């Protein structure tokens, strides 16, 4: 499915020309903030960044969805076919083994190349607790390593999110379809129920998911935490994937 930057705020979500209903009075400041936040995310890059700057506290955090894996990223658009570590999640399984700049040479005995890097032949998959062996290049040295799959939990700070969004492609922002169904708030917490849909890159078919986004506020009415739950399995099934053990 096409990666949509605005959806990070679904790590986030957003609102453009949608019909919303709230269970709270229209004057609720937290509800208004959520609706404005969501609206900005679909409106464009500048609007999204401005919303984060205005509505989020300086110590605010975006909570990424948890997953089982290693906790590192690489640039899968690198046309050379290389797999070079770009980021490592603090506290994740890879954090005690890998360093930024490490280059994978082989994984489970399969050489890293442009032909097999994203074909499925090069596999990091497995069950939680399963060890994956690899060979990396660190500087001029080749090293045998092993990383054990585990739970990865991570957050993004306000400043890092703004930096990332500022460097992103502003022409690919928001979702093909977005509906805000409801915003419910109680105390310092507000929840938004939304539905987003985008065209799958491979099939061109529409892939839809419900998203519930949780906002937590401080005493000054600023957002200090944003997290969400979405139908991850349903997304994969719409793309034609099957889930097996």
ABEGO torsion letter per residue (X at the ends): XBBBAAAAAAABEBBBGBBBBBABBAABAAAAAAAAAAAAAAAEAAAAAAAAAAABBAABBBBBBBBBEAGBBBBAABAAGBBBBABBBBGBAAAAABBBGBBBABBGGBBBBAAAAAAGABBABEBBGBBBBBBBBBEABBBBBBBBBBBBBBBBBAAAAAAAAAABBAABBEBABBBBABBBBBEABBBBBBBBBBBBAAAGBBBBBBBBBBBBBBAAGBBABBBBBBBAAAAAAAAGBBBBX
